[in-house]
Amino acid sequence: MAKKNLGDIEDNNKNLGGVSALFNSPIKDNNPKEVKQTPLPEEEIVTYPLRLKKSSLKALKIMGAQQGITVKDLILSVIEKEYDL
C-alpha cells in the first residue's frame, strides 16, 4: 500500500506525534555519485511457518534463554544435526 501524504497532521494535536513519519513519504535523494550496493546473501532465505505446542515452545524459550540463543537457532541446529545439512 502506497504511503499517503496527509500534510502536517501532527500540527495542533499532541496525541498524533510521529504519525507523519508513518504516512508521509520520505524525501528521495537523487545523488548519482553515490551508488548503494546491497549485500548479496549466501543463500536465498525462505520463511516457513512452524506450529508448536505451547508447552514445547515454552520449553524451547527456557532452553534458549539458558544457552543465550534464540528459539529459531535452537530449532535450526537440531534440524541440521538430524539431517546432516
C-alpha positions in Angstrom: 0.0 0.0 0.0 1.4 3.3 -1.0 2.1 6.0 1.6 -0.4 8.9 1.6 0.7 12.4 2.1 -1.6 13.8 4.8 0.4 17.1 5.2 1.1 18.3 8.7 -1.3 16.0 10.5 0.6 16.4 13.8 0.1 20.2 14.0 -2.2 21.3 16.8 -2.7 17.7 18.0 -0.3 16.4 20.7 -1.7 12.8 20.5 -0.6 12.3 16.9 3.1 12.7 17.5 5.2 10.7 14.9 2.2 9.8 12.7 3.5 11.9 9.8 6.6 9.6 9.7 4.3 6.7 9.0 2.1 8.3 6.3 4.4 10.9 4.6 6.8 9.5 2.0 10.5 10.2 2.7 12.5 12.7 0.7 14.3 10.9 -2.0 18.0 11.7 -2.6 18.7 11.6 -6.3 22.5 11.8 -5.9 24.1 9.8 -8.8 27.5 10.0 -7.3 26.6 7.6 -4.5 25.8 4.1 -5.6 24.2 2.0 -2.9 25.2 -1.7 -3.1 23.1 -4.3 -1.4 25.0 -7.2 0.0 24.4 -10.5 -1.8 23.1 -13.2 0.6 24.9 -16.5 0.6 21.7 -18.4 0.1 18.1 -17.4 -0.6 16.1 -17.4 2.7 12.6 -18.7 2.6 10.2 -18.3 5.5 8.2 -21.4 6.7 5.6 -21.3 9.4 6.1 -23.8 12.2 3.3 -24.9 14.6 4.4 -26.0 18.0 2.5 -26.9 21.2 2.6 -24.1 23.7 4.4 -26.4 26.2 7.1 -27.2 23.6 7.6 -23.5 22.7 7.8 -22.6 26.4 10.4 -25.2 26.9 12.4 -24.0 23.9 12.2 -20.4 25.1 13.6 -21.5 28.5 16.4 -23.6 26.9 17.2 -20.7 24.6 17.4 -18.2 27.5 19.7 -20.6 29.4 22.0 -21.0 26.4 21.7 -17.4 25.3 20.4 -18.2 21.8 17.1 -17.8 20.0 14.4 -20.4 19.6 14.9 -20.2 15.9 18.6 -21.0 16.2 17.8 -23.9 18.5 15.3 -25.4 16.0 17.7 -24.9 13.1 20.6 -26.5 14.9 18.5 -29.6 15.7 17.3 -29.9 12.1 20.9 -29.5 10.8 22.2 -32.2 13.2 19.3 -34.6 12.4 19.5 -34.4 8.7 23.2 -33.7 8.3 22.7 -30.4 6.4 
